C-alpha cells in the first residue's frame, strides 16, 4: 500500500495524469459500470440491429479531469473489448464524407454549451445520445439542450442519459401534449432493453390538435383552396388537398393555411446554389412547417430542404390539335399516287389519239377493257376502305418529328421550369397565362403547328369540364418525361420522417389511385400513333348512321363531278355552235385543229 502511494505521488509531481487503482474509487467504478451497461444495451439491441455506426466526439477532453477519467473508463469498457457490436468513429469533428455513413452520435458533456458546440459541427440531423456528467441541477441544462435541438435543428431524436449510482436515468422531450404545443421540459423515459424504438420513441403520431402552418396555392386538379372557408380542412380540395386532410386527421393536427409569396405564384423556382423563390424560400426561412401542391421532387430542393419520398408520379406529354379529315374530293384522288394518275392520263390520251385514226384489234381492245375493269375495281375498293376507316391527316409521332415539322410549344408558368432541363425546348416555348389547366383553351385558339407541354393529370382535369374537346385534341405518341411529387419541410424537420411513413402506407393501399378517379382518365384523347387519332367513338347505331352518311357524301361528290363534266360538255358544245358563225373565225380555226 505504501509503495502505491509513493508511485502516485511521484507521477503527480511529474505532472503525469494517472488513473488510480480501481478499488481506490469504488463510486467512480460503479458509475462507469452503470453508464457502460446502459450504452451496451443501446449498442447491441438498438444500433447493431439496424447496422448503425456511432460518432463519438473527443470534445469530452475539455471537461474536468475527473470526468475525463470517467469517460475513458466508459469508453475502455465499450470500445476496447473484442467483437465490438457497432462501428465507431472517434474524432474531434466528423468528416463531411463520413457524415453520410454515420447515423448516431454519442456525446459526453458537462453543460449545455458543450453539447450545442459539438452538434453544430454535424451538418445533418442524426440520432443523438448525450451523457450528461454534471454536479449542477440537471433539468435546466436538459431544457437548454432540448431547446437548441428542437428549435434550431428540428431534431426530436435526442435522448439525455443522467448517470446515478443506482442506475442511469433517460430523458427525452414530448413537444406535443394535450396541454402544450411546444413543450421543451425533459420527460423521463424507460429505455428498457435499449431497443431503438424504446430509446427514440415515436412522439408525433398524435399532435393533440396543435396547428401546423402549410404553404398552399391553387393548382387544379391537385389543390383547390377556398380561402373564405371558416375551417381550413373544409376549404381544401383536389388530389393533394384531400391527401393533406387525411394526413392531418391521422396525426391529429389542425391546419393553418399560408398563401404563397408573392400571392398567386405556383410553387417557386429552385437553383442548385440554394437560391429559392416562393414557397421553397419561405420554408428555408422557416416560416412554415410544410408545403404541398404538385411540388416536383428535385435535387436542388432536397439539398436545402427536407423532403418525403415520392408519393405520386406525373407524366409530361405534348398535346396537339387534331388535324381535320380529308375532303371527299381528296379521297377521290387518294387511291393512286400522282404518277399513277399521270400514267392513266397518258394512256387515255394515246387511246383517244390512236383510236380516232386506227381501229384497235379485238384482242388489244379486250385487254384494254379488262385492264379498265381491274383499275376501276381497285379504285372503288380503295375508296370504300378509305371512307369507312375515316382517316385524318397525319400528325407527328415523336418530339423530333414535331420539331422538324416547325412546331412551337406553349406551357404554363409552373411547367415552364421543366422545359429549362430539356434542351429541345430551348427557344421554342412560350408561357401561357393562367393555371396549367387553362393551357388547353389557349392551344385550341393557336395555329395548328402549336403543341402544349403539360401533364396528363392537367389534361384529364380539363376534360372533366370540357368533354367535347376530346375529339379536338391528340396526344403525341412519345412521352416526354416523368416526374415525381414530394412534400417539403424545412431542413432537418422531424415531421418529414413521420409523414413519409404515413404516405408510404397510404400509397401501398392505393389511396392515390382511388382519389385520382375524379379525373376523366377514360375520356382521354388518342395518341398520334393510332390509325385514326382524334376519331370519335360512336355507338353501333351512330356508327351505322355515320357510315351511311360518309358513303352518301362520296355519291354526292361523284354526282358533283358528273355535273361538272356535263357543264364542261355543254360549254364546249356552245362554243362549237358559236364557231359556225362568221364573226368567230378564230374559234372555228381552233375547233378545226382540235
C-alpha positions in Angstrom: 0.0 0.0 0.0 2.9 2.4 0.9 4.6 1.7 -2.4 1.4 2.6 -4.4 1.1 5.9 -2.6 4.8 6.8 -3.4 4.2 5.9 -7.1 1.1 8.1 -7.2 2.9 11.0 -5.5 5.9 10.8 -8.0 3.5 10.7 -11.0 1.7 13.8 -9.6 4.9 15.7 -9.2 6.0 14.9 -12.8 2.6 16.3 -14.0 1.6 12.9 -15.4 -2.1 12.1 -15.4 -2.6 8.6 -13.9 -5.7 6.6 -13.4 -5.9 5.4 -9.8 -6.3 1.8 -8.9 -9.8 0.5 -9.3 -10.5 -0.3 -5.7 -9.4 3.2 -4.6 -12.5 4.8 -6.4 -15.4 2.4 -5.9 -18.0 5.1 -6.6 -16.5 6.1 -9.9 -16.2 2.4 -10.8 -19.8 1.8 -10.0 -20.8 4.9 -12.0 -18.7 3.8 -15.0 -20.3 0.3 -14.8 -23.8 1.8 -14.9 -23.1 4.0 -17.9 -21.3 1.2 -19.8 -24.1 -1.2 -19.2 -26.7 1.3 -20.5 -24.6 2.1 -23.6 -24.0 -1.6 -24.2 -27.8 -2.2 -24.2 -28.3 0.6 -26.7 -25.4 -0.5 -28.9 -26.3 -4.2 -29.0 -30.1 -4.1 -29.0 -30.7 -0.8 -30.8 -27.9 0.3 -33.1 -26.3 -3.1 -34.1 -29.7 -4.4 -35.2 -30.0 -1.7 -37.8 -26.3 -1.6 -38.7 -25.9 1.9 -37.4 -22.4 3.3 -36.8 -21.6 5.8 -34.0 -19.6 9.0 -33.9 -18.1 9.9 -30.6 -16.7 13.4 -30.2 -13.4 13.8 -28.4 -14.5 17.2 -27.1 -15.0 15.5 -23.8 -11.3 16.1 -23.2 -12.2 19.7 -22.4 -14.2 18.7 -19.3 -12.9 18.5 -15.8 -10.2 16.0 -15.1 -12.2 13.6 -13.0 -15.0 13.5 -15.7 -12.4 12.9 -18.4 -11.1 9.9 -16.5 -14.6 8.6 -16.1 -15.3 8.9 -19.8 -12.0 7.0 -20.5 -13.2 4.2 -18.3 -16.6 4.0 -20.0 -15.0 4.0 -23.5 -12.5 1.4 -22.5 -15.3 -0.9 -21.4 -17.3 -0.3 -24.6 -14.8 0.1 -27.3 -11.7 -1.9 -26.4 -13.5 -5.2 -26.0 -13.3 -7.9 -28.7 -16.3 -8.1 -31.1 -17.5 -4.5 -30.7 -21.2 -4.5 -31.6 -21.1 -1.3 -33.8 -18.5 0.6 -35.9 -17.3 3.7 -34.0 -15.7 6.9 -35.3 -13.7 8.6 -32.5 -12.7 12.1 -33.7 -12.8 15.7 -32.7 -15.0 16.6 -35.7 -16.9 14.5 -38.1 -15.6 14.4 -41.7 -18.1 15.6 -44.3 -17.5 12.4 -46.4 -18.2 10.3 -43.3 -21.4 12.1 -42.4 -23.5 10.1 -44.8 -22.3 6.8 -43.2 -22.9 7.8 -39.6 -26.4 7.8 -38.2 -25.8 8.2 -34.5 -23.6 10.4 -32.3 -22.6 9.9 -28.7 -21.7 13.0 -26.7 -20.2 13.2 -23.2 -20.8 16.7 -21.9 -20.7 18.7 -18.7 -23.0 21.5 -19.7 -25.4 22.6 -22.5 -22.8 24.8 -24.2 -20.6 21.8 -24.9 -23.5 19.8 -26.4 -24.5 22.7 -28.6 -21.0 23.3 -29.8 -20.4 19.7 -30.8 -23.8 19.4 -32.5 -23.1 22.5 -34.7 -20.2 20.5 -36.2 -22.6 18.0 -37.7 -24.3 19.3 -40.8 -27.3 16.9 -40.7 -29.6 15.5 -38.0 -28.8 12.1 -36.6 -29.8 10.1 -33.6 -28.2 11.7 -30.6 -27.3 10.1 -27.3 -26.0 12.6 -24.7 -24.4 11.5 -21.4 -24.7 14.5 -19.0 -21.9 14.5 -16.4 -22.6 17.4 -14.2 -22.8 18.3 -10.5 -25.2 21.2 -11.2 -29.0 20.9 -11.4 -29.7 18.8 -14.4 -33.2 19.9 -15.6 -32.2 23.5 -16.6 -29.3 22.1 -18.6 -31.5 19.5 -20.3 -34.1 22.1 -21.2 -31.5 24.3 -22.8 -30.2 21.3 -24.8 -33.7 20.3 -25.9 -34.5 23.9 -26.8 -31.5 24.0 -29.2 -32.2 20.7 -30.9 -35.9 21.3 -31.3 -36.0 24.9 -32.3 -32.6 25.3 -34.1 -32.1 21.8 -35.5 -35.6 20.5 -35.7 -34.2 17.2 -34.3 -36.5 15.3 -31.9 -34.4 12.2 -31.8 -32.3 13.2 -28.8 -32.0 11.3 -25.5 -30.1 12.5 -22.5 -28.6 10.0 -20.0 -28.2 11.1 -16.4 -26.0 8.6 -14.5 -26.8 7.7 -11.0 -25.1 5.1 -8.7 -28.3 3.1 -8.7 -28.7 3.3 -12.4 -28.9 5.6 -15.4 -32.0 7.7 -16.0 -33.0 8.6 -19.6 -34.9 11.8 -20.6 -36.4 13.0 -23.8 -38.8 15.7 -24.8 -42.5 15.4 -25.8 -43.3 18.7 -27.6 -47.0 18.0 -28.4 -49.2 17.2 -25.4 -52.8 17.9 -24.5 -51.8 21.0 -22.7 -48.9 22.3 -24.8 -47.9 22.6 -28.4 -44.2 23.1 -27.8 -43.2 21.7 -24.5 -39.4 21.6 -24.0 -39.4 20.1 -20.5 -37.4 16.9 -20.0 -39.5 13.9 -19.5 -38.1 10.7 -18.0 -38.5 7.6 -20.2 -37.8 3.9 -19.8 -35.3 2.6 -22.5 -36.0 -0.9 -21.3 -33.5 -3.2 -23.1 -32.2 -0.5 -25.4 -34.3 -1.2 -28.4 -34.2 1.7 -30.9 -37.9 2.4 -30.6 -37.6 2.5 -26.8 -34.6 4.9 -26.8 -36.2 7.1 -29.5 -40.0 6.5 -29.3 -42.4 8.0 -31.8 -43.9 11.2 -30.3 -45.6 12.6 -33.4 -48.4 10.2 -34.1 -50.8 12.4 -32.1 -50.2 16.1 -32.2 -53.3 16.7 -29.9 -54.9 19.3 -32.3 -51.8 21.6 -32.5 -51.7 23.8 -35.6 -49.2 23.3 -38.4 -48.6 26.0 -40.9 -48.9 24.8 -44.6 -48.0 26.9 -47.7 -50.5 26.2 -50.4 -51.6 27.6 -53.7 -54.3 26.9 -56.3 -53.3 24.4 -58.9 -56.2 22.2 -60.1 -56.6 19.2 -60.0 -54.0 18.9 -57.2 -55.0 21.8 -55.0 -58.2 23.9 -54.8 -58.5 26.3 -51.9 -61.5 28.2 -50.6 -59.8 31.0 -48.6 -63.1 32.2 -47.3 -63.9 28.9 -45.5 -64.0 29.2 -41.8 -62.5 25.7 -41.4 -59.2 25.2 -43.4 -59.9 21.5 -43.6 -63.2 22.1 -45.4 -61.5 24.7 -47.7 -59.1 22.2 -49.2 -59.9 20.0 -52.2 -58.1 18.3 -55.1 -55.7 15.4 -55.1 -53.1 16.9 -52.8 -55.8 18.8 -50.8 -57.5 15.5 -49.9 -54.2 13.9 -49.1 -53.3 16.7 -46.7 -56.6 16.4 -45.0 -56.1 12.7 -44.5 -52.6 13.3 -43.0 -54.0 16.0 -40.7 -56.7 13.6 -39.4 -54.3 10.7 -39.0 -51.8 12.8 -37.0 -54.5 14.9 -35.3 -53.2 18.4 -36.1 -55.1 21.4 -37.4 -54.2 23.4 -40.4 -53.0 27.0 -40.7 -53.0 27.8 -44.4 -50.5 30.3 -45.6 -50.7 31.8 -49.1 -47.6 31.6 -51.3 -45.5 34.7 -51.7 -46.0 36.5 -54.0 -49.7 35.8 -53.9 -50.8 33.7 -56.9 -47.4 32.2 -57.5 -47.4 28.4 -58.2 -44.7 26.7 -56.2 -41.5 28.6 -56.8 -38.1 28.3 -58.5 -35.1 26.3 -57.1 -31.5 26.6 -58.0 -28.5 24.4 -57.1 -26.8 27.3 -55.4 -29.6 27.5 -52.8 -31.4 30.4 -54.3 -35.2 29.8 -53.9 -38.3 31.7 -54.6 -41.9 31.3 -53.4 -42.9 28.6 -51.1 -39.4 27.0 -51.0 -37.8 30.3 -50.0 -40.4 30.6 -47.2 -39.6 27.0 -46.0 -35.9 27.7 -46.0 -36.5 30.8 -43.9 -38.6 28.5 -41.5 -41.8 30.5 -41.9 -43.9 27.3 -42.3 -43.9 23.6 -41.4 -45.0 22.0 -44.7 -45.7 22.8 -48.4 -47.7 20.6 -50.8 -49.3 21.2 -54.1 -47.9 19.4 -57.2 -44.4 20.1 -55.9 -41.8 18.2 -58.1 -39.0 16.2 -56.5 -35.8 17.9 -57.5 -32.2 17.6 -56.2 -32.0 21.3 -55.6 -34.9 21.3 -53.2 -33.8 18.1 -51.5 -30.3 19.5 -50.8 -31.5 22.5 -48.8 -34.9 21.3 -47.6 -36.3 18.1 -46.1 -38.5 16.0 -48.5 -40.6 12.9 -48.3 -40.1 10.1 -50.8 -42.1 10.5 -54.0 -45.8 9.8 -53.3 -47.1 10.2 -56.9 -45.9 10.3 -60.4 -46.6 12.8 -63.2 -46.2 12.0 -66.9 -45.4 15.1 -69.0 -46.7 14.9 -72.6 -47.3 17.1 -75.6 -50.9 17.7 -76.7 -51.6 18.8 -80.3 -54.8 19.8 -82.1 -56.3 17.1 -84.2 -55.9 17.6 -87.9 -59.1 17.6 -90.0 -60.1 14.7 -92.1 -59.6 14.6 -95.9 -62.3 16.2 -98.1 -64.3 13.8 -100.2 -62.6 15.2 -103.3 -59.1 14.5 -101.8 -60.4 11.0 -101.1 -61.3 10.6 -104.8 -57.7 11.2 -105.7 -56.1 9.1 -102.9 -56.3 5.5 -104.2 -53.5 6.2 -106.7 -50.2 8.0 -106.5 -49.8 11.1 -108.7 -47.6 9.1 -111.1 -50.3 6.5 -111.5 -52.8 9.2 -112.4 -50.3 10.6 -114.9 -49.8 7.2 -116.5 -53.6 6.7 -116.7 -54.0 10.1 -118.3 -51.2 9.4 -120.8 -52.7 6.0 -121.8 -56.2 7.6 -122.1 -54.7 10.3 -124.4 -52.9 7.7 -126.5 -56.1 5.7 -126.8 -58.0 8.7 -127.9 -55.4 9.7 -130.5 -54.8 6.2 -131.8 -58.5 5.2 -131.7 -59.6 8.2 -133.8 -57.3 7.2 -136.6 -56.8 3.5 -136.4 -59.2 0.7 -135.3 -57.7 -1.3 -132.5 -57.6 -5.1 -133.0 -60.1 -7.1 -131.0 -57.5 -8.8 -128.6 -56.0 -5.5 -127.7 -59.4 -3.9 -127.2 -60.4 -6.9 -125.0 -57.2 -6.5 -123.0 -57.9 -2.8 -122.7 -61.4 -3.3 -121.4 -60.1 -5.9 -118.9 -57.4 -3.5 -117.7 -60.0 -0.8 -117.3 -62.2 -3.2 -115.2 -59.2 -4.0 -112.9 -58.3 -0.4 -112.4 -61.9 0.5 -111.7 -62.4 -2.3 -109.2 -59.1 -1.4 -107.4 -60.2 2.3 -107.3 -63.6 1.6 -105.9 -62.3 -0.8 -103.2 -59.6 1.7 -102.2 -62.1 4.5 -101.9 -64.6 2.3 -99.9 -61.9 1.2 -97.5 -60.6 4.8 -97.1 -64.1 6.2 -96.4 -65.0 3.7 -93.8 -61.7 3.9 -91.9 -62.3 7.7 -91.7 -58.5 8.6 -91.7 -57.3 12.0 -90.7 -54.3 13.9 -91.9 -51.1 12.5 -90.2 -49.6 14.2 -87.1 -46.1 13.9 -85.8 -45.4 10.9 -83.6 -42.2 11.9 -81.9 -40.8 15.1 -80.5 -38.1 15.1 -83.2 -40.7 14.9 -85.9 -42.6 17.8 -84.3 -39.5 19.9 -84.1 -38.5 19.2 -87.7 -42.1 20.0 -88.7 -41.8 23.5 -87.4 -43.9 23.1 -84.3 -43.7 25.5 -81.4 -45.0 24.9 -77.8 -46.9 26.7 -75.1 -47.0 25.9 -71.4 -48.0 27.4 -68.1 -45.6 29.2 -65.8 -45.0 26.3 -63.4 -44.5 23.7 -66.1 -42.1 26.1 -68.0 -39.5 25.3 -65.3 -39.4 21.7 -66.6 -38.5 22.9 -70.1 -35.4 24.5 -68.8 -34.0 21.0 -68.2 -34.8 19.8 -71.8 -32.6 21.3 -74.5 -35.1 20.6 -77.3 -37.5 23.2 -75.9 -35.0 26.0 -75.7 -36.2 29.0 -77.8 -39.3 27.1 -78.9 -41.5 27.5 -75.8 -43.7 30.4 -74.7 -45.6 30.8 -71.4 -49.4 30.9 -71.5 -51.1 32.9 -68.7 -53.3 31.3 -66.1 -53.4 27.9 -64.5 -51.9 24.8 -66.0 -55.4 23.5 -67.0 -56.0 26.7 -68.9 -53.3 26.0 -71.5 -55.7 23.8 -73.5 -58.1 26.7 -74.2 -55.1 28.7 -75.4 -54.0 25.7 -77.6 -57.3 25.5 -79.4 -57.0 29.2 -80.3 -53.4 28.8 -81.5 -52.3 27.9 -85.1 -52.2 24.2 -85.9 -48.5 23.8 -85.6 -48.6 24.5 -81.9 -48.3 22.0 -79.1 -49.0 22.2 -75.3 -46.3 20.8 -73.0 -48.3 19.7 -70.0 -49.2 16.8 -67.7 -51.7 14.0 -68.3 -53.4 15.0 -65.0 -54.0 18.5 -66.1 -55.4 17.2 -69.4 -57.7 14.8 -67.6 -59.0 17.6 -65.3 -59.7 19.8 -68.3 -61.7 17.1 -70.0 -63.9 16.7 -66.9 -65.3 20.2 -67.7 -64.8 20.1 -71.5 -65.6 16.6 -72.7 -66.3 17.9 -76.2 -62.7 18.9 -76.5 -61.7 15.2 -76.5 -62.0 14.9 -80.3 -60.2 18.2 -80.9 -57.0 17.2 -79.1 -54.5 14.4 -79.7 -51.5 13.3 -77.5 -48.1 13.0 -79.0 -47.2 9.3 -79.0 -43.8 9.8 -77.5 -43.9 10.5 -73.7 -41.5 13.4 -72.9 -40.5 12.9 -69.3 -41.7 11.5 -66.0 -41.7 13.5 -62.8 -42.3 12.7 -59.1 -44.1 14.7 -56.5 -42.9 15.3 -52.9 -43.9 17.1 -49.8 -41.3 19.6 -48.5 -40.3 20.7 -45.0 -37.7 23.0 -43.5 -34.2 21.4 -43.5 -34.0 18.7 -40.8 -37.6 18.8 -39.9 -38.7 15.9 -37.6 -42.1 15.9 -39.4 -40.6 14.6 -42.6 -39.9 11.1 -41.4 -43.2 10.6 -39.7 -45.3 11.9 -42.6 -43.1 10.0 -45.1 -44.0 6.7 -43.4 -47.7 7.7 -43.4 -47.5 8.5 -47.2 -45.8 5.1 -47.8 -48.7 3.2 -46.1 -51.3 5.3 -48.0 -49.6 4.6 -51.3 -49.3 0.9 -50.6 -53.1 0.8 -50.0 -53.8 2.5 -53.3 -55.5 5.6 -51.9 -53.9 7.9 -54.5 -55.3 5.8 -57.4 -58.7 5.9 -55.6 -58.7 9.7 -55.4 -57.5 10.1 -59.0 -60.7 8.6 -60.3 -62.3 12.0 -60.0 -60.4 12.8 -63.3 -61.6 11.8 -66.7 -59.0 9.1 -67.4 -61.4 7.1 -69.6 -62.1 10.2 -71.7 -58.5 10.9 -72.7 -57.7 11.6 -76.3 -56.0 9.1 -78.5 -52.3 9.3 -79.4 -50.7 10.1 -82.7 -49.6 6.5 -83.3 -53.1 5.2 -83.6 -54.7 4.6 -87.0 -57.2 7.4 -86.7 -56.0 9.9 -83.9 -58.8 12.0 -82.7 -61.5 9.8 -84.2 -64.9 10.0 -82.5 -66.1 6.9 -80.7 -69.7 6.1 -81.6 -72.3 3.6 -80.5 -73.4 0.9 -83.0 -76.4 2.9 -84.2 -74.2 6.0 -84.5 -71.6 4.0 -86.4 -74.2 2.8 -89.0 -75.6 6.3 -89.4 -72.1 7.8 -89.7 -71.0 5.1 -92.3 -74.1 5.7 -94.4 -73.5 9.5 -94.3 -69.9 9.1 -95.4 -70.9 6.8 -98.3 -73.6 9.2 -99.4 -71.2 12.1 -99.3 -69.0 10.2 -101.8 -72.0 9.6 -104.0 -72.8 13.3 -103.8 -69.2 14.2 -104.7 -69.3 11.8 -107.6 -72.6 13.4 -108.8 -71.0 16.8 -108.4 -68.1 15.7 -110.6 -70.5 14.3 -113.2 -72.5 17.5 -113.2 -69.2 19.4 -113.6 -68.2 17.3 -116.5 -71.7 17.8 -118.1 -71.3 21.5 -117.6 -68.0 21.4 -119.4 -69.6 19.4 -122.2 -72.3 21.9 -122.6 -69.8 24.8 -122.7 -67.8 23.0 -125.3 -71.0 22.3 -127.4 -72.0 26.0 -127.1 -68.5 27.1 -128.2 -68.7 24.8 -131.2 -72.0 26.3 -132.2 -70.5 29.8 -131.9 -67.6 28.7 -134.1 -70.1 28.2 -137.0 -70.7 32.0 -137.1 -68.6 34.2 -139.3 -67.6 36.5 -136.6 -65.9 33.7 -134.6 -63.3 32.6 -137.2 -60.6 32.2 -134.6 -62.8 29.9 -132.6 -63.7 27.9 -135.8 -59.9 27.6 -136.5 -59.3 26.2 -133.0 -62.1 23.6 -133.3 -60.8 22.5 -136.7 -57.4 21.9 -135.2 -58.8 20.0 -132.2 
